[in-house]
């Protein structure tokens, strides 16, 4: 049959043919490779590959998509579809961070084109299958698994290997000499295994190495000759078990950019190796290498050097002139440097982390301040060997402390009758933190690859009595897990020093406790204190892992510390005098209490009589006639009006003899009755305090100034025999005398509380705008009601604005407190709230402190408001606002009932151990 095509149909057919060629059926894997992939999936425990789909067409449903929240996760199969015949081949597989619980797949050898495999951060066991010897692998990354046994000899036959990482596994035995055959190998990582023995000389044949890492093993013998590895750029030998000295051949490695050698075994000391030809160095670590002599000047020629760690050696002399370098980190702690601290360090870049602790610098060159990123703890030789640092001079030892307890990484808490001091500072890479006068911390350096985990941290106690102490250390491993996950494959190891003596070497919390999240308590007795100080240091010594759960999560971990004297300190003459004074004061207090009780009883009897008398209230029956009072107040002139209370107005008056009086005029329209009036008179005569207005007032109203007003409220709440809530703290009820001393007035609404009762439920009373919300809505009355009112008043003082704005439709905020709260939540500057009429004539720091305290006081949750006694300390600066934690008025200590820990808030170096009354039995996660 003859087929006739029109011109248009020919064109259409041509287009379809071209499209058929361009969009031909997707290239696919040969069936035998698909079957091999199925075997691989079964062997490694991979369950989410969908073999109904083509693994090479990029279909997102082929496997579970990567979890973006887990940066360690990768789930990628790479195909090369450039082969003739529309055929693809698998060339790489990246299965990372998936907790695969099978074995390394022997069937991988059935994928003849595969070149790169990464099975890192899984839970694979067994060893490397012998079938892999026939592969042409170029990259083999097996980081963080449970692989064990000896490193297979056949690896030396995979000469195509360029990258080989066996880090963080359980390989044991010696390194096979056969690895010397890997002539193309550029990266060899054997760190964090259980390898032992000497390194084979055959490794010298790896002349193309650019990266070699041997850390955290149990090798023996000396560091081998390094001269043949002239292409090395990164060399890491930390805590490897190898002995020093560092070979002179290291000077041949001119391409080095990162050199890290630490914690060498043996007793060989040496001078600083000659690195003068290695000018491209970016990171240099010689830590605990027994270096002696001085720090060489050639370091100043390493223009790219950013990280220098020469800590824990025996270096002496001066620090060379390195001011031209942009050193971001310089750790020289634990040496014998005895020159002067250079001016370029004292006045240098404050963002650079410099640790000069534990040295012997000239005392005159050491600054007297503590800088956030400059650690000068024990950095010089003082006249007294008990001196820890010049910046502690502001904390003189005023008394001896026979016990110190610290909640490492958590708030101050009381458990039973034991109080653990708060240790919530975030720490730093080079920081001496004199937390208080009697204890503090010294943090040293960031470990290589770590973020916040320090190399070393010292907790010290000072102002201690000399003699024997018992030190108790609380630990719990809360980073690693006990499950079938790669997060269970980490090992933590560090050394513990007390008074400079190593008490525990390579301390492993999980091993000691028998698992994770379990407490282990170490008690060390007979610790001798001879210079009034006690030091406990936790130091990373190159052992353990650095890649679990992510790179850098390692280092010392301590939860709580206690230092307790074995004997009570002797009673000195001064102490005896103190005891006598306290005893006498106690007797006086007892007399005052008896007097107060008698006075209270008298007041209660008189109150009944006053109530009867006031039913026929007649001013002319009192000492002053109504005419005298009217004359004294100039007929209750408005110019003499001091304020307006619930009963009526209060007026200033002057008697004919010059005596100044305050007159409260009971209004017939008052919404409060005689009972409240008598209540106020009785309360005012039953308490005595310089900031409480008495029955006879010598005062006039100008406006509230000064901080002493809060003492009056603190007295009413916590110290007075008659403890009470005022219920109507506001500007009109705070008066000033001629010395501008504020006095609380108008006690008509005050409510008495007994010592064992701190709350009640009453009908709300007070002034809108000052009334706490929980009291206005529910009638729940506590001392915190007055605290709220004080916060409003404090805000009015700073802003010069009444709390309740005049009604206007265009105002965004109803109250000044509302506006301040909104600014704080929006992270905007609160300084704009300050009264504009002050111009620049005010202390900005004090104003901001007042505003922030006012915001604390006006918190909607009464439990989050401070006590009045705490407000006094906050205003005076005795308590830092950033360090403040709410106390409970009922218990007198923090609302935290135990020491808590939270993995979400972990910063790298120290976690907080949960402590309860039975701490030795249980550990709880928050």
C-alpha positions in Angstrom: 0.0 0.0 0.0 1.3 3.3 -1.0 1.4 5.9 1.7 1.1 9.5 0.7 2.3 12.2 3.2 1.5 15.8 2.8 4.2 18.3 3.5 2.6 19.2 6.8 2.3 15.6 8.0 6.0 15.0 7.1 6.9 18.0 9.3 4.8 16.7 12.1 6.3 13.2 11.9 9.8 14.7 11.9 9.0 16.7 15.0 7.6 13.6 16.7 10.7 11.6 15.8 13.0 14.3 17.3 10.9 14.4 20.4 11.1 10.6 20.6 14.8 10.8 20.5 15.2 13.6 23.0 12.6 12.3 25.4 13.3 8.6 25.0 12.5 6.2 27.8 14.5 7.1 31.0 17.8 5.4 31.2 17.7 2.6 33.7 20.0 0.3 35.6 20.7 -3.1 34.2 18.5 -5.8 36.0 21.5 -7.4 37.7 22.5 -4.1 39.3 18.9 -3.6 40.5 19.0 -7.1 42.1 22.4 -6.2 43.6 20.9 -3.1 45.2 18.2 -5.2 46.7 20.8 -7.4 48.3 22.7 -4.4 49.5 19.5 -3.0 51.1 18.8 -6.3 52.9 22.4 -6.6 54.2 22.7 -3.1 55.7 19.1 -2.9 56.9 17.9 -0.3 54.4 14.1 -0.6 54.3 12.9 2.5 52.4 14.2 2.0 48.9 11.2 1.6 46.6 12.3 -0.8 43.8 9.0 -0.2 41.9 10.7 3.0 40.8 13.7 3.7 38.8 16.5 4.6 41.3 18.4 6.6 38.6 15.7 9.1 37.4 15.8 11.3 40.5 12.3 10.4 41.7 12.0 11.8 45.2 9.9 8.9 46.3 12.7 6.4 45.6 13.8 6.8 49.3 12.8 8.7 52.4 13.8 12.4 51.8 16.6 13.8 53.9 15.6 15.1 57.3 16.6 18.8 57.1 16.7 19.0 60.9 19.5 16.4 61.0 22.5 17.8 59.2 24.3 14.4 59.7 21.7 12.7 57.4 22.3 11.8 53.8 20.3 9.3 51.7 21.7 9.6 48.1 22.3 7.0 45.4 24.3 8.4 42.5 24.0 7.0 39.0 26.0 7.7 35.8 23.7 7.5 32.8 26.2 8.6 30.2 27.0 5.1 29.1 26.0 4.0 25.5 22.7 2.1 25.0 20.7 4.3 27.4 22.2 2.4 30.4 23.0 3.7 33.9 25.4 2.4 36.5 25.5 3.1 40.2 28.8 4.9 40.9 28.3 6.2 44.5 26.1 5.7 47.6 25.8 8.0 50.6 23.9 6.5 53.4 24.7 8.7 56.4 23.2 9.1 59.8 20.4 6.6 59.4 21.2 4.2 62.3 21.3 1.2 59.8 21.8 -1.9 62.0 23.0 -4.5 59.5 26.5 -5.2 58.2 28.7 -3.7 55.5 27.2 -5.2 52.4 29.3 -7.9 50.6 26.9 -7.4 47.6 28.4 -4.0 47.0 31.1 -5.8 45.0 28.4 -6.8 42.5 28.1 -3.1 41.5 31.2 -3.0 39.3 31.1 0.7 38.6 30.7 1.9 42.2 33.6 4.2 43.3 32.4 6.0 46.4 30.6 4.7 49.5 29.8 6.5 52.7 28.1 4.5 55.5 29.0 7.0 58.2 27.1 7.4 61.5 25.2 4.2 61.4 25.0 1.1 63.7 26.7 -1.4 61.3 28.6 -4.2 62.9 31.1 -6.9 61.8 34.1 -6.0 59.6 34.9 -5.0 56.1 33.8 -7.8 53.8 36.5 -9.5 51.8 34.4 -9.2 48.7 35.3 -5.5 48.6 38.9 -6.5 47.6 37.7 -6.7 44.0 36.2 -3.3 43.8 37.6 -0.1 42.4 36.6 2.0 45.3 38.2 5.5 45.5 36.4 6.7 48.6 35.5 4.5 51.6 34.0 6.5 54.6 33.0 4.2 57.5 33.0 6.9 60.2 31.1 6.0 63.4 29.9 2.4 63.3 30.5 -0.7 65.4 33.0 -2.3 63.0 35.4 -4.5 64.9 38.3 -7.0 64.6 41.5 -6.3 62.8 41.8 -4.0 59.9 41.7 -6.4 56.9 45.0 -6.9 55.1 43.2 -7.0 51.7 42.5 -3.3 51.9 46.1 -2.9 50.6 44.8 -4.4 47.3 42.3 -1.6 46.7 45.0 0.6 45.3 42.4 2.9 43.7 41.6 4.2 47.2 42.1 8.0 47.6 40.1 8.4 50.8 39.9 5.9 53.7 38.2 6.8 57.0 37.7 4.1 59.8 37.3 6.7 62.5 35.2 6.0 65.6 34.9 2.2 65.3 36.2 -0.7 67.4 39.0 -1.9 65.3 41.9 -3.4 67.3 45.3 -4.9 66.8 48.1 -3.3 64.7 47.9 -1.3 61.6 48.6 -3.7 58.7 51.7 -3.0 56.7 49.7 -3.7 53.6 48.2 -0.2 53.8 51.5 1.0 52.6 50.5 -0.3 49.1 47.8 2.4 48.8 50.0 4.6 46.7 47.1 6.9 45.6 45.8 7.4 49.1 45.5 11.1 50.1 43.4 10.8 53.3 43.9 8.2 56.0 41.8 8.6 59.2 42.3 5.9 61.9 41.4 7.9 65.0 39.2 6.8 67.9 39.7 3.0 67.6 41.5 0.5 69.8 44.5 0.1 67.6 47.8 -0.8 69.3 51.4 -1.7 68.6 53.9 0.3 66.5 53.1 2.0 63.3 54.6 0.0 60.4 57.4 1.5 58.5 55.6 0.7 55.2 53.3 3.7 55.8 56.2 5.8 54.7 55.3 4.7 51.2 52.1 6.8 51.3 53.8 9.7 49.6 50.6 11.2 48.3 49.0 11.7 51.8 47.6 15.1 52.4 45.7 14.3 55.6 46.7 11.8 58.3 44.8 11.4 61.7 45.9 8.8 64.3 44.4 10.3 67.5 42.8 8.4 70.4 44.3 5.0 70.1 46.7 2.8 72.1 49.8 2.8 69.8 53.2 2.2 71.2 56.7 3.4 70.2 57.8 6.8 69.0 56.3 9.0 66.4 57.7 7.7 63.1 59.8 9.6 60.6 57.6 12.1 58.8 60.0 13.2 56.1 58.4 11.2 53.3 54.9 12.7 53.7 56.0 16.0 52.2 52.5 16.6 50.7 50.8 16.5 54.1 48.5 19.5 54.8 46.8 18.1 57.9 48.4 16.0 60.6 46.7 15.0 63.8 48.3 12.8 66.5 46.4 13.5 69.8 46.2 11.1 72.7 47.5 8.3 70.3 49.7 6.5 72.8 52.8 7.4 70.8 55.8 8.7 72.6 57.8 11.8 71.9 59.9 13.6 70.9 58.4 15.2 67.9 60.8 14.1 65.1 63.0 16.8 63.5 61.8 15.6 60.1 58.6 17.5 60.7 60.4 20.5 59.4 60.2 19.0 55.9 56.4 19.2 55.8 56.3 22.6 54.2 52.7 22.3 53.0 51.2 21.9 56.5 48.3 24.1 57.3 47.0 22.2 60.4 49.4 20.5 62.8 48.0 19.0 66.0 50.1 16.8 68.3 49.2 16.3 72.0 49.4 14.2 75.1 52.6 12.3 74.1 53.6 9.4 76.2 57.1 8.8 77.6 59.5 11.1 79.4 61.3 12.7 76.5 61.5 16.5 76.7 62.6 18.6 73.8 62.9 22.1 72.6 60.4 23.6 70.3 60.6 21.9 66.8 61.9 23.9 63.9 58.9 25.0 61.9 60.5 28.1 60.4 60.0 26.8 56.8 56.2 26.2 57.3 54.8 29.6 56.8 51.3 28.6 55.7 50.3 27.3 59.1 46.7 28.1 60.1 46.4 25.9 63.2 49.2 24.8 65.4 48.7 22.6 68.5 51.6 21.2 70.6 49.8 20.4 73.8 51.2 18.3 76.6 54.3 17.5 74.5 56.9 18.2 77.2 58.3 21.2 75.3 61.0 23.2 77.1 62.8 26.4 76.4 61.2 29.5 75.0 58.5 30.1 72.4 60.3 30.7 69.1 60.1 34.0 67.3 59.5 32.3 63.9 55.9 32.0 64.9 55.5 35.6 64.0 56.2 34.7 60.4 53.2 32.4 60.1 51.0 35.2 58.8 47.9 32.9 58.4 48.1 31.4 61.9 44.7 31.7 63.7 44.8 29.0 66.4 47.9 28.5 68.6 47.8 26.0 71.5 51.0 25.4 73.4 49.3 24.5 76.7 50.6 22.2 79.4 54.3 22.2 78.6 57.4 23.6 80.3 57.9 26.6 78.2 59.5 29.7 79.9 60.6 33.2 79.1 58.6 35.8 77.2 55.8 35.6 74.7 57.3 36.6 71.3 55.8 39.6 69.5 52.8 38.1 67.7 50.8 41.3 67.5 50.8 41.3 63.7 49.1 38.0 63.6 45.3 37.8 63.6 45.3 35.1 66.4 41.7 34.2 67.2 42.8 31.6 69.8 46.0 31.5 71.8 46.2 29.0 74.7 49.5 29.1 76.7 48.1 27.8 80.0 50.1 25.4 82.2 53.6 26.6 81.4 56.4 28.4 83.3 56.4 31.6 81.2 58.1 34.1 83.5 58.5 37.3 81.5 56.0 40.2 81.3 52.6 40.0 79.7 52.9 42.0 76.5 51.0 45.2 76.1 49.5 43.9 72.8 47.7 41.2 74.8 46.4 43.5 77.5 45.1 46.0 75.1 44.5 43.8 72.1 41.4 42.6 70.3 38.9 41.6 73.0 37.2 39.1 70.6 40.4 37.0 70.6 40.5 34.2 73.1 43.8 34.2 75.1 44.5 31.9 78.0 47.6 32.6 80.1 46.5 30.8 83.3 48.9 28.7 85.4 52.1 30.6 84.5 54.7 32.7 86.3 54.5 36.1 84.7 55.8 39.2 86.5 53.1 40.4 88.9 53.5 44.0 87.8 52.6 43.2 84.2 49.3 41.5 85.1 46.2 43.7 84.8 43.9 44.0 87.8 40.8 43.4 85.8 39.2 40.2 84.5 38.4 40.3 80.8 35.8 38.0 79.3 38.2 36.5 76.7 41.5 36.8 78.7 42.2 34.1 81.3 44.7 35.3 83.9 43.9 32.7 86.6 47.1 31.9 88.6 49.0 33.6 85.8 51.7 35.2 88.0 53.8 34.5 91.1 52.4 36.6 93.9 53.7 37.2 97.3 51.2 34.7 98.7 50.8 31.4 96.9 47.1 31.5 97.8 46.4 34.4 95.4 44.5 33.2 92.4 44.2 36.4 90.4 44.3 40.2 90.8 40.7 40.7 89.9 39.7 38.7 93.0 40.9 41.7 95.1 37.4 43.0 95.1 36.4 39.8 96.9 38.4 39.8 100.1 38.0 36.8 102.4 35.8 38.2 105.2 35.2 34.8 106.7 36.1 31.1 106.3 33.9 28.7 104.4 34.0 25.2 105.7 31.8 23.9 102.9 31.2 24.8 99.3 28.6 23.1 97.0 28.2 23.9 93.3 25.4 23.0 90.9 27.5 22.9 87.8 25.5 24.3 84.9 22.4 25.0 86.9 20.6 27.4 89.3 21.0 27.7 93.0 19.0 25.1 94.7 18.5 23.7 98.2 18.0 19.9 98.6 17.3 18.9 102.1 19.5 21.0 104.2 22.2 21.4 101.5 22.4 24.4 99.3 24.2 24.2 95.9 25.5 27.5 94.5 24.3 28.5 91.0 26.7 28.0 88.1 24.8 29.2 85.1 27.5 31.1 83.3 27.8 30.0 79.7 31.6 29.8 80.0 34.1 30.5 77.3 37.2 29.4 75.5 39.5 31.4 77.7 37.7 32.7 80.8 38.5 33.3 84.5 35.1 33.8 86.1 35.3 34.9 89.8 31.6 34.0 90.3 31.7 35.0 93.9 34.1 35.8 96.7 34.6 32.2 97.7 34.5 30.1 94.5 34.7 30.4 90.7 35.9 28.8 87.5 38.7 29.0 85.0 38.0 27.7 81.5 40.8 26.8 79.1 40.5 26.5 75.4 38.4 24.8 72.7 39.4 21.4 71.7 40.1 20.9 68.0 36.8 20.5 66.1 34.8 21.4 69.2 32.5 24.3 69.6 32.1 25.1 73.3 33.6 22.1 75.0 36.7 23.2 76.8 40.0 21.4 77.0 40.2 22.1 80.7 38.1 23.7 83.4 39.0 24.4 87.0 36.6 24.9 89.9 38.2 26.5 92.8 37.1 27.2 96.4 38.8 29.9 98.4 38.6 31.4 101.9 38.8 27.9 103.3 40.2 26.8 106.6 43.5 24.9 106.2 43.2 21.2 106.9 41.6 18.1 105.4 38.6 18.3 103.1 36.3 15.7 101.5 35.6 16.4 97.8 32.5 14.8 96.3 32.1 14.8 92.5 28.8 14.0 90.8 28.8 12.7 87.2 26.2 11.4 84.7 26.7 10.7 81.0 23.7 12.5 79.3 25.0 13.1 75.8 25.6 9.6 74.5 22.7 7.1 74.4 22.2 3.4 75.3 20.3 2.3 72.2 20.8 0.9 68.7 21.9 4.3 67.4 25.1 5.8 66.3 24.6 8.3 69.2 25.5 5.4 71.5 28.9 5.0 69.9 30.7 7.9 71.6 33.4 7.6 74.2 34.1 10.3 76.7 37.5 10.3 78.5 39.2 12.9 80.6 41.5 13.3 83.5 40.6 14.7 87.0 43.1 16.6 89.1 42.7 17.7 92.7 45.2 20.1 94.1 47.3 19.4 91.0 47.4 15.7 91.5 45.8 13.4 88.9 43.2 11.4 90.8 41.5 9.8 87.8 43.2 9.1 84.5 41.0 8.6 81.3 37.9 8.8 83.4 34.9 7.4 81.5 31.5 8.3 83.1 29.4 5.7 81.3 31.8 2.9 82.2 32.0 4.0 85.8 28.2 4.4 86.1 27.3 1.2 84.2 25.3 3.1 81.6 24.1 6.5 80.5 21.7 8.8 82.5 23.0 7.1 85.7 24.7 8.8 88.6 28.2 8.0 89.6 29.5 9.7 92.7 33.2 9.9 93.5 34.3 10.8 97.0 37.9 11.8 97.6 38.9 12.1 101.3 41.8 13.7 103.0 42.3 16.4 100.4 44.8 18.8 102.1 44.2 22.5 102.0 47.3 24.5 103.0 46.8 27.9 101.4 43.1 28.4 102.0 42.3 27.3 98.4 41.2 24.1 96.8 41.3 23.4 93.0 39.6 20.7 91.0 40.5 20.5 87.3 38.9 18.4 84.6 41.1 18.1 81.5 40.6 16.6 78.1 43.7 14.5 77.3 43.2 13.5 73.7 41.3 10.3 74.3 37.7 9.6 73.5 35.7 10.4 70.4 35.1 13.7 68.7 32.4 12.9 66.2 29.4 11.7 68.2 26.6 12.8 68.2 28.1 15.5 66.0 31.6 16.8 65.5 32.8 18.4 68.7 30.5 16.9 71.3 33.1 15.8 73.8 35.2 17.1 76.7 35.0 17.0 80.5 31.5 16.7 81.9 30.7 17.4 85.6 27.3 17.8 87.2 27.9 18.9 90.8 30.8 19.4 93.2 31.0 19.7 97.0 34.0 20.6 99.1 33.5 20.0 102.8 36.0 20.4 105.7 36.5 17.2 107.7 36.4 19.1 111.0 34.5 22.1 112.1 36.7 25.2 112.2 38.0 26.2 115.6 36.1 28.9 117.4 38.3 32.1 117.5 38.0 34.9 119.9 36.3 36.9 117.2 33.8 34.1 116.8 33.2 33.9 120.5 32.5 37.7 120.5 30.1 37.1 117.6 28.3 34.4 119.5 27.9 36.6 122.5 26.6 39.4 120.4 24.2 37.1 118.7 23.0 35.7 122.0 22.4 39.2 123.4 20.7 40.2 120.2 18.5 37.2 120.5 17.5 38.1 124.1 16.7 41.7 123.0 14.6 40.3 120.1 12.8 38.0 122.5 12.0 41.0 124.7 10.8 43.0 121.7 8.6 40.1 120.6 7.0 39.9 124.1 6.5 43.6 124.0 5.0 43.4 120.5 2.6 40.6 121.6 1.6 42.6 124.6 1.1 45.7 122.4 -0.9 43.7 119.9 -3.2 42.4 122.7 -3.6 45.9 124.0 -4.4 47.1 120.5 -7.0 44.4 120.0 -8.7 45.4 123.3 -8.5 49.1 122.5 -9.9 48.5 119.0 -13.2 47.2 120.4 -13.5 50.3 122.7 -12.6 52.6 119.8 -15.2 51.1 117.6 -17.9 51.7 120.3 -16.7 55.3 120.8 -16.6 56.1 117.1 -20.2 55.3 116.7 -20.8 58.8 118.3 -17.6 60.3 116.8 -17.1 63.9 118.0 -13.8 65.6 117.3 -14.4 68.2 120.1 -14.0 65.4 122.7 -10.3 65.0 121.8 -7.2 66.9 122.9 -7.6 69.4 120.1 -10.8 71.3 119.4 -12.3 71.3 116.0 -11.6 75.0 115.9 -7.9 74.5 116.6 -7.7 71.9 113.8 -9.5 74.1 111.4 -7.2 77.0 112.2 -4.1 74.8 111.9 -5.2 73.6 108.4 -6.4 77.1 107.4 -10.0 75.9 107.3 -8.8 72.7 105.4 -7.4 74.9 102.6 -6.8 73.1 99.3 -3.2 74.4 99.5 -2.7 72.3 102.6 -4.1 69.1 101.1 -1.6 66.3 101.1 -3.6 63.6 99.5 -7.0 61.8 99.1 -7.7 58.5 100.9 -10.7 56.2 101.0 -12.0 58.0 104.1 -11.5 61.5 102.8 -8.7 64.1 102.4 -5.5 64.4 104.4 -4.3 68.0 105.3 -1.1 69.5 106.6 -1.5 71.7 109.6 0.5 73.9 112.0 -0.5 74.3 115.6 0.0 77.5 117.5 3.2 76.2 119.1 4.7 75.3 115.7 3.9 71.6 115.9 3.2 70.2 112.4 0.4 67.7 112.2 -1.4 65.7 109.5 -5.2 65.7 109.7 -7.3 63.0 108.1 -10.8 64.3 107.6 -13.4 61.6 107.6 -15.8 62.4 104.8 -19.5 61.7 105.1 -19.5 60.5 101.5 -16.6 58.1 102.2 -17.0 54.6 100.8 -15.1 53.1 103.8 -16.4 52.9 107.3 -15.3 53.5 110.9 -13.9 50.0 111.2 -11.4 50.7 108.4 -10.6 54.1 109.9 -9.8 52.5 113.3 -7.9 49.7 111.5 -5.6 52.3 110.0 -5.0 54.1 113.3 -4.3 50.8 115.1 -1.9 49.5 112.5 0.0 52.8 112.3 0.5 52.8 116.1 1.5 49.1 116.1 4.5 49.4 113.8 7.7 51.4 113.9 9.9 52.0 110.8 11.5 55.0 109.3 9.7 54.4 106.0 6.2 54.0 107.6 4.1 57.1 108.3 3.2 57.4 112.0 0.0 58.8 113.5 1.7 62.3 113.8 3.0 63.2 110.3 5.7 65.8 109.7 5.6 65.7 105.9 4.5 67.2 102.6 4.0 65.8 99.1 6.6 66.6 96.4 6.8 63.3 94.5 8.5 60.0 95.2 12.4 60.1 95.1 15.0 57.7 96.3 15.0 53.9 96.8 14.4 53.7 100.6 10.6 53.4 100.1 11.0 49.7 99.3 12.5 49.1 102.7 9.2 50.0 104.3 7.3 47.5 102.2 10.0 44.8 102.8 9.6 45.6 106.6 5.8 45.2 106.4 6.0 41.9 104.5 8.9 40.1 106.1 10.3 41.8 109.2 7.5 43.5 111.2 5.9 41.9 114.1 2.6 42.8 112.5 3.1 41.5 109.0 0.7 42.8 106.5 -0.3 43.6 102.9 -1.0 47.3 102.4 -3.3 46.7 99.4 -3.3 50.3 98.2 0.3 51.3 97.3 0.1 54.3 95.0 1.7 57.7 94.6 -0.8 59.4 96.7 -0.1 57.1 99.6 3.6 57.7 99.8 4.6 60.9 101.6 8.0 62.6 101.8 9.3 64.4 104.9 11.5 67.5 104.9 14.5 65.2 104.3 12.7 63.6 101.3 12.4 60.3 103.2 9.5 58.4 101.8 6.8 57.1 104.2 4.0 54.7 103.4 0.7 56.1 104.5 -3.1 55.2 104.5 -3.3 51.8 106.1 -7.1 51.7 106.0 -7.1 48.7 103.6 -4.1 46.9 105.1 -4.6 43.2 105.9 -2.7 41.4 108.7 -1.0 38.1 108.1 0.3 35.7 110.7 3.9 34.3 110.3 2.5 30.9 109.1 0.1 32.4 106.6 1.0 34.2 103.5 -2.2 34.3 101.5 -5.9 34.9 101.8 -9.0 35.4 99.7 -10.8 38.7 100.2 -13.1 41.1 98.3 -10.8 43.1 96.0 -9.9 46.5 97.4 -7.5 49.2 96.2 -7.0 51.5 93.3 -7.5 50.6 89.6 -4.3 50.8 87.7 -2.3 49.7 90.7 -4.2 46.5 91.6 -2.6 43.1 90.7 -4.7 41.2 88.1 -5.0 38.0 90.2 -6.4 40.1 93.1 -8.7 42.2 91.0 -10.2 39.2 89.3 -10.2 36.4 92.0 -9.5 38.2 95.3 -6.4 36.1 95.9 -4.3 38.2 98.3 -0.6 37.7 98.8 2.4 39.9 99.5 2.9 39.9 95.7 -0.1 42.2 95.4 1.9 45.0 96.9 4.9 44.1 94.7 2.7 44.6 91.6 1.6 48.0 92.9 5.2 49.0 93.6 6.2 48.0 90.1 3.5 50.3 88.7 4.7 53.1 91.0 8.3 52.6 90.0 7.4 52.7 86.3 5.5 56.0 86.9 8.6 57.5 88.6 10.9 56.7 85.7 8.5 57.7 82.9 7.0 60.7 84.7 3.6 59.4 83.4 0.6 58.1 85.2 0.1 54.4 84.6 -3.5 54.8 83.3 -3.5 57.0 80.2 -6.3 59.5 79.7 -8.9 57.9 77.4 -8.2 58.5 73.7 -9.1 56.4 70.7 -5.7 56.9 69.1 -3.6 55.5 71.9 -2.1 52.0 71.3 -1.5 51.2 74.9 -3.8 51.5 77.8 -1.1 51.8 80.5 2.5 52.7 80.7 3.2 49.1 82.0 1.4 47.7 78.9 3.6 49.8 76.7 6.9 48.8 78.5 5.9 45.1 78.3 5.3 45.4 74.6 8.6 47.2 74.0 10.4 44.4 75.9 8.7 41.6 73.9 9.6 43.4 70.7 13.2 43.6 71.8 13.1 47.4 71.5 15.1 49.8 73.7 13.4 50.6 77.0 15.4 53.8 77.4 12.7 55.6 75.4 10.4 55.2 78.3 12.4 57.6 80.5 10.7 61.0 81.3 11.7 63.2 78.3 11.7 66.2 80.7 14.9 64.9 82.2 16.8 65.4 78.9 20.2 63.8 79.3 20.4 64.5 83.1 20.0 61.0 84.3 22.0 57.7 84.6 20.8 55.5 81.8 22.0 52.3 83.5 20.1 53.1 86.7 17.0 54.0 84.7 17.0 50.8 82.7 17.6 48.8 85.9 14.5 50.5 87.4 12.4 49.8 84.4 13.4 46.1 84.2 12.8 45.7 88.0 9.3 47.4 87.5 8.6 44.8 84.7 9.6 42.0 87.0 7.2 43.3 89.7 4.3 43.7 87.2 4.5 40.2 85.8 1.1 38.7 85.4 2.2 35.6 87.3 2.6 36.5 91.0 5.0 33.6 91.4 7.4 35.3 88.9 7.5 38.6 91.0 10.4 39.1 93.4 10.0 39.6 97.1 10.4 43.1 98.4 13.7 42.2 100.1 15.0 41.1 96.8 13.9 44.3 95.1 16.0 46.2 97.6 19.0 44.1 96.6 18.2 44.5 92.9 17.9 48.2 93.2 21.2 48.5 95.2 23.0 46.2 92.7 23.6 43.5 95.2 21.9 41.1 92.9 22.6 41.1 89.1 19.4 41.2 87.1 20.8 38.7 84.7 21.5 36.3 87.5 18.2 36.8 89.4 16.0 33.8 90.0 12.6 34.1 91.8 12.6 32.9 95.4 9.6 31.5 97.2 8.5 33.5 100.3 7.3 30.3 101.8 10.6 28.3 101.6 13.1 31.1 101.3 14.9 29.4 98.5 14.6 28.9 94.7 11.5 27.5 93.3 13.6 24.7 91.8 13.2 21.7 94.0 16.1 19.8 92.4 19.0 20.2 90.1 17.7 19.8 86.6 19.3 19.1 83.3 18.1 19.6 79.8 19.8 18.4 76.6 18.1 21.1 74.7 20.0 23.8 76.6 23.4 22.0 76.5 26.3 24.3 75.5 29.0 21.8 75.0 31.2 21.7 78.1 29.2 20.8 81.2 25.8 19.3 81.8 23.7 19.6 84.9 23.2 16.4 86.9 19.8 15.9 88.6 20.2 15.8 92.4 17.5 14.7 94.7 17.5 13.5 98.3 18.3 10.0 97.0 20.8 11.2 94.4 22.9 8.0 94.6 19.9 6.0 93.3 18.2 7.8 90.5 18.8 10.3 87.8 16.0 12.1 86.0 15.9 14.1 82.8 13.9 17.2 82.8 
